[in-house]
């Protein structure tokens, strides 16, 4: 879900609009040079803007920057189902500049606080619906995975399949291990991979999610397992940009080595 900038925050950041717009521009991916040249050749030359003074030009730039900034954030509010009229936003700015606001400062503050509460409630409702959907999808995925030949389910609910069984030693929870792994959601979306970094991960086994701590202890060195980890053994209701709340996670893990205790961990990507 995209971050939502509440309107009270918008009001507080009007004076920073120019700076915010500069940051937004810095994040924009530049167009390919060939495309720029083609547009320049086909489009008529734009008439250069003229202003009476540099101060007028700067004032116009502030207004334009503020409008672009507000427009982008109003679009975010629209995605939540809020119908915030751009005309009323413009009217509010114009009225205040003209010294004839239809709301007192106290009324403005109360209105924005009420909007904050509405936005928070909408975000909460959407998050709960998304979490419930993830629980259902995870339950169904684990039920199907459990039917496959060779899949084992532990008492905790962890599911695993031995893809390749090694002959080495099995680690303890207090050991540090070196692994290669790939992590995906149940729909196949990859959220992490040491293979793509071309660098094995090394970390203490008791400092990662419970599903890893339990599962990797079942692996002899040289093994490759597939783990299906229920939310309660992963990140639970905690969400992050790449892993939604209540997600069942799928990991392909190769146990490369058990690192001696005096060697520091080099990567904690799976934590």
Wavefront OBJ file of the C-alpha trace (Angstrom):
o trace
v 0.000 0.000 0.000
v 1.325 3.447 -0.872
v 2.180 5.822 1.997
v -0.571 8.322 2.625
v 0.252 11.931 3.343
v -2.574 13.302 5.440
v -3.972 16.713 4.679
v -2.870 18.164 8.001
v 0.650 17.239 7.041
v 0.121 18.843 3.646
v -0.902 22.061 5.321
v 2.177 21.985 7.501
v 4.515 21.427 4.552
v 3.315 24.181 2.221
v 6.397 26.260 2.989
v 8.564 23.272 2.048
v 6.826 22.649 -1.263
v 9.738 23.832 -3.373
v 12.143 21.532 -1.583
v 9.745 18.603 -1.797
v 9.305 19.142 -5.519
v 13.072 19.183 -5.971
v 13.297 15.804 -4.225
v 10.527 14.420 -6.416
v 12.320 15.621 -9.525
v 15.546 13.995 -8.359
v 13.791 10.652 -8.046
v 12.329 10.790 -11.565
v 14.056 8.499 -14.031
v 15.470 10.525 -16.931
v 14.110 9.792 -20.365
v 16.293 7.944 -22.840
v 18.392 10.351 -24.941
v 17.003 9.012 -28.231
v 13.443 9.649 -27.111
v 14.303 13.158 -25.990
v 15.784 13.948 -29.392
v 12.743 12.572 -31.204
v 10.315 14.675 -29.158
v 12.429 17.744 -29.683
v 12.364 17.227 -33.436
v 8.612 16.663 -33.672
v 7.219 19.159 -31.141
v 7.132 22.905 -31.880
v 9.407 25.053 -29.802
v 7.683 26.287 -26.628
v 7.449 30.021 -26.168
v 9.783 31.133 -23.413
v 7.973 32.331 -20.281
v 8.497 35.965 -19.438
v 8.195 37.611 -16.037
v 8.520 41.198 -14.901
v 11.253 40.303 -12.432
v 13.154 37.412 -10.929
v 10.981 37.749 -7.830
v 7.852 37.247 -9.946
v 9.417 34.226 -11.584
v 10.367 32.761 -8.191
v 6.856 33.420 -6.839
v 5.309 31.653 -9.842
v 7.697 28.719 -9.375
v 6.612 28.390 -5.747
v 2.965 28.265 -6.800
v 3.615 25.771 -9.579
v 5.693 23.580 -7.299
v 3.037 23.661 -4.596
v 0.303 22.777 -7.105
v 2.259 19.778 -8.428
v 2.990 18.611 -4.906
v -0.622 18.947 -3.762
v -1.924 17.337 -6.943
v 0.189 14.237 -6.423
v -0.991 13.874 -2.859
v -4.625 14.451 -3.723
v -4.264 11.552 -6.152
v -3.108 9.394 -3.243
v -6.167 10.439 -1.234
v -8.361 9.519 -4.209
v -6.913 6.010 -4.187
v -8.277 5.670 -0.652
v -11.744 6.628 -1.865
v -11.713 10.240 -0.663
v -13.211 12.827 -3.017
v -11.233 15.975 -2.236
v -12.113 18.699 -4.721
v -9.166 20.423 -6.359
v -11.395 23.451 -6.895
v -11.989 23.720 -3.154
v -8.260 23.403 -2.481
v -7.616 26.294 -4.882
v -10.471 28.267 -3.307
v -8.999 27.766 0.145
v -5.609 29.060 -0.955
v -7.148 32.031 -2.790
v -9.434 32.971 0.106
v -6.640 32.896 2.654
v -4.424 35.012 0.404
v -7.337 37.434 0.045
v -7.877 37.518 3.813
v -11.426 36.133 3.646
v -11.181 32.470 4.682
v -14.538 30.757 5.231
v -13.081 28.817 8.148
v -11.522 30.134 11.320
v -8.088 28.773 12.246
v -9.783 26.641 14.908
v -12.300 25.252 12.394
v -9.498 24.524 9.937
v -7.555 22.604 12.563
v -10.594 20.570 13.658
v -11.495 19.755 10.055
v -7.995 18.512 9.281
v -7.907 16.482 12.480
v -11.202 14.852 11.495
v -9.746 14.072 8.066
v -6.696 12.541 9.727
v -8.994 10.206 11.645
v -10.924 9.258 8.491
v -7.708 8.486 6.619
v -6.376 6.412 9.523
v -9.601 4.405 9.675
v -9.583 3.761 5.924
v -5.950 2.666 6.008
v -6.643 0.377 8.973
v -9.648 -1.205 7.255
v -7.706 -1.793 4.046
v -4.759 -3.263 5.964
v -7.045 -5.655 7.864
v -8.695 -6.786 4.630
v -5.295 -7.344 2.999
v -4.049 -9.287 6.023
v -7.162 -11.509 6.021
v -6.691 -12.183 2.314
v -3.069 -13.172 2.933
v -4.080 -15.546 5.734
v -6.553 -17.305 3.440
v -4.076 -17.514 0.550
v -1.393 -18.878 2.874
v -3.683 -21.512 4.390
v -4.672 -22.730 0.930
v -1.077 -22.778 -0.318
v 0.199 -24.750 2.676
v -2.651 -27.252 2.391
v -1.737 -27.941 -1.237
v 1.995 -28.058 -0.558
v 1.472 -30.561 2.271
v -0.074 -33.006 -0.238
v 3.110 -33.270 -2.299
v 5.268 -36.368 -2.058
v 8.042 -36.119 0.492
v 6.716 -33.029 2.284
v 7.043 -33.154 6.081
v 5.116 -31.019 8.571
v 6.610 -30.352 11.987
v 4.666 -29.813 15.210
v 5.086 -26.046 14.866
v 3.457 -26.026 11.425
v 6.668 -25.677 9.407
v 6.567 -27.540 6.091
v 9.680 -28.720 4.283
v 10.781 -30.851 1.365
v 14.261 -32.353 0.996
v 15.376 -31.426 -2.509
v 18.952 -32.633 -2.009
v 20.217 -34.310 1.151
v 23.788 -33.636 2.162
v 26.095 -35.803 4.231
v 27.533 -33.174 6.536
v 26.873 -32.123 10.099
v 23.593 -30.539 11.191
v 23.852 -27.110 12.862
v 22.578 -26.207 16.307
v 20.474 -23.121 17.001
v 23.545 -21.423 18.507
v 25.672 -21.993 15.392
v 26.439 -19.519 12.648
v 25.636 -20.855 9.190
v 26.510 -19.978 5.607
v 23.657 -20.428 3.136
v 22.394 -19.599 -0.302
v 18.660 -18.957 -0.487
v 15.738 -17.529 -2.397
v 12.578 -16.223 -0.737
v 9.197 -15.838 -2.448
v 5.580 -15.150 -1.561
v 2.953 -17.796 -2.299
v 2.163 -16.114 -5.633
v 5.781 -16.538 -6.727
v 6.859 -12.950 -6.109
v 10.539 -12.981 -5.147
v 11.437 -10.669 -2.269
v 15.007 -11.728 -1.516
v 17.769 -13.843 -3.025
v 21.406 -14.371 -2.124
v 21.835 -15.937 -5.567
v 21.061 -12.611 -7.229
v 23.577 -10.871 -4.980
v 26.061 -13.632 -5.915
v 26.999 -13.742 -2.247
v 26.090 -16.416 0.316
v 24.527 -15.160 3.543
v 26.209 -15.833 6.889
v 24.334 -15.300 10.161
v 23.727 -16.735 13.641
v 20.881 -19.229 13.349
v 19.183 -17.973 16.520
v 18.891 -14.429 15.172
v 16.547 -15.057 12.225
v 12.831 -15.826 11.925
v 11.685 -18.910 13.894
v 10.931 -20.885 10.726
v 14.561 -20.556 9.678
v 15.929 -21.335 13.125
v 13.894 -24.546 13.274
v 14.223 -25.560 9.642
v 17.936 -25.101 9.028
v 18.712 -27.264 12.076
v 17.145 -30.156 10.146
v 19.624 -29.766 7.272
v 22.956 -31.597 7.000
v 25.636 -29.443 5.393
v 25.407 -29.844 1.611
v 21.607 -30.111 1.628
v 19.021 -28.094 -0.231
v 15.539 -27.852 1.311
v 12.358 -26.036 0.361
v 10.615 -24.522 3.379
v 7.047 -23.224 3.521
v 6.803 -21.050 6.613
v 3.455 -19.979 8.103
v 3.088 -16.341 9.251
v 3.456 -17.185 12.943
v 6.934 -18.588 12.214
v 7.836 -15.686 9.900
v 6.867 -12.031 10.326
v 3.271 -12.465 11.525
v 1.131 -9.351 11.261
v 4.181 -7.145 10.729
v 4.319 -5.839 7.174
v 7.154 -4.295 5.194
v 7.377 -3.013 1.603
v 8.278 -6.440 0.190
v 6.408 -8.787 2.555
v 2.712 -8.083 3.295
v 1.258 -8.797 6.734
v 0.356 -12.412 7.567
v 2.277 -13.782 4.596
v 3.217 -17.423 4.213
v 6.795 -17.492 2.925
v 8.531 -19.992 0.649
v 12.304 -20.417 0.895
v 14.721 -22.521 -1.102
v 17.764 -22.936 1.131
v 21.188 -24.497 0.536
v 23.261 -25.082 3.664
v 26.830 -24.493 2.540
v 28.717 -24.565 5.816
v 28.635 -24.194 9.580
v 30.886 -21.265 10.425
v 33.125 -21.431 13.474
v 32.005 -19.339 16.424
v 34.979 -16.966 16.201
v 34.016 -15.861 12.670
v 31.709 -12.806 12.556
v 28.463 -12.809 10.595
v 28.798 -11.157 7.181
v 25.161 -10.831 6.132
v 21.837 -10.592 7.949
v 19.580 -10.287 4.917
v 17.209 -13.002 6.142
v 16.652 -11.449 9.565
l 1 2 3 4 5 6 7 8 9 10 11 12 13 14 15 16 17 18 19 20 21 22 23 24 25 26 27 28 29 30 31 32 33 34 35 36 37 38 39 40 41 42 43 44 45 46 47 48 49 50 51 52 53 54 55 56 57 58 59 60 61 62 63 64 65 66 67 68 69 70 71 72 73 74 75 76 77 78 79 80 81 82 83 84 85 86 87 88 89 90 91 92 93 94 95 96 97 98 99 100 101 102 103 104 105 106 107 108 109 110 111 112 113 114 115 116 117 118 119 120 121 122 123 124 125 126 127 128 129 130 131 132 133 134 135 136 137 138 139 140 141 142 143 144 145 146 147 148 149 150 151 152 153 154 155 156 157 158 159 160 161 162 163 164 165 166 167 168 169 170 171 172 173 174 175 176 177 178 179 180 181 182 183 184 185 186 187 188 189 190 191 192 193 194 195 196 197 198 199 200 201 202 203 204 205 206 207 208 209 210 211 212 213 214 215 216 217 218 219 220 221 222 223 224 225 226 227 228 229 230 231 232 233 234 235 236 237 238 239 240 241 242 243 244 245 246 247 248 249 250 251 252 253 254 255 256 257 258 259 260 261 262 263 264 265 266 267 268 269 270 271
